């Protein structure tokens, strides 16, 4: 399983609150991902506001549990007081079917496409 996540409205956080707050938002996302995923999963920041999680031993039926836990942790953060922004993530998840041999690049591309479809659905 490969999850591709993008922090929504990062530019707005940087432009309106400053880059220090933008950096804090990125650190918050990293902390949320660490709470949601297992120690055996690989979590990486791959771009300015993009993160990838590689769940090496994740099964297809684990995906909805990961999505639910991720949203739960985002909601917990957003419910906390004394912050100037909320966290919103657009997420795409690709799963490597054992009968089909996908490369990491294939999974990244599939998850990235799914993430952008979700992001487009959030635009006003």
ZATINU-811250 format. One line per 8 residues: number of its first residue (from 0); for each residue z, x, y of C-alpha. Coordinates in steps of 0.1 Angstrom, whole numbers, plus 5000, padded with zeros to 4 digits. Layout:
// residues N
NUM = Z/X/Y | ... $
***
This chain:
// residues 124
0 = 5000/5000/5000 | 4992/5013/5035 | 5005/4996/5066 | 4989/5002/5100 | 5010/4991/5130 | 5002/4991/5167 | 5028/4986/5194 | 5015/4957/5215 $
8 = 5015/4960/5253 | 5025/4997/5253 | 5003/5003/5284 | 5022/4975/5302 | 5056/4991/5293 | 5044/5025/5306 | 5027/5011/5337 | 5056/4988/5347 $
16 = 5087/5005/5335 | 5076/5042/5332 | 5068/5066/5305 | 5104/5072/5296 | 5107/5035/5286 | 5074/5038/5268 | 5089/5067/5248 | 5120/5047/5241 $
24 = 5098/5018/5228 | 5080/5043/5204 | 5114/5056/5192 | 5126/5020/5186 | 5095/5012/5165 | 5101/5043/5144 | 5137/5033/5139 | 5127/4998/5129 $
32 = 5101/5012/5104 | 5128/5035/5089 | 5151/5005/5084 | 5124/4984/5067 | 5108/5009/5044 | 5122/5030/5016 | 5130/5067/5017 | 5102/5073/4993 $
40 = 5077/5058/5017 | 5059/5080/5042 | 5061/5069/5078 | 5040/5086/5105 | 5030/5081/5141 | 4992/5086/5140 | 4983/5079/5176 | 4997/5070/5210 $
48 = 5012/5037/5199 | 5001/5035/5163 | 5021/5041/5131 | 5011/5042/5094 | 5034/5036/5064 | 5022/5047/5030 | 5042/5029/5003 | 5033/5051/4973 $
56 = 5051/5030/4947 | 5047/4997/4965 | 5033/4968/4944 | 5011/4940/4958 | 5040/4915/4955 | 5061/4938/4978 | 5039/4933/5008 | 5053/4899/5019 $
64 = 5089/4913/5016 | 5079/4943/5038 | 5063/4919/5063 | 5094/4897/5064 | 5118/4925/5067 | 5097/4941/5095 | 5096/4909/5115 | 5133/4904/5109 $
72 = 5141/4938/5123 | 5118/4933/5153 | 5136/4899/5159 | 5170/4916/5157 | 5160/4942/5183 | 5144/4916/5206 | 5176/4894/5204 | 5198/4923/5216 $
80 = 5208/4924/5253 | 5202/4949/5281 | 5165/4959/5276 | 5135/4956/5299 | 5109/4948/5272 | 5104/4933/5238 | 5088/4948/5208 | 5057/4932/5193 $
88 = 5037/4948/5165 | 5002/4940/5153 | 5000/4949/5116 | 4974/4953/5090 | 4982/4960/5053 | 4958/4973/5027 | 4966/4975/4990 | 4950/4999/4966 $
96 = 4941/4979/4935 | 4946/5002/4904 | 4912/4991/4890 | 4894/5002/4922 | 4898/5037/4935 | 4902/5037/4973 | 4908/5069/4992 | 4934/5071/5019 $
104 = 4906/5069/5045 | 4894/5037/5029 | 4929/5022/5030 | 4933/5034/5066 | 4901/5017/5076 | 4909/4985/5059 | 4944/4983/5073 | 4931/4992/5108 $
112 = 4905/4964/5107 | 4932/4939/5096 | 4955/4951/5124 | 4929/4946/5150 | 4921/4911/5137 | 4958/4903/5142 | 4959/4919/5176 | 4929/4899/5187 $
120 = 4947/4867/5177 | 4975/4876/5201 | 4953/4881/5232 | 4956/4854/5258 $
***
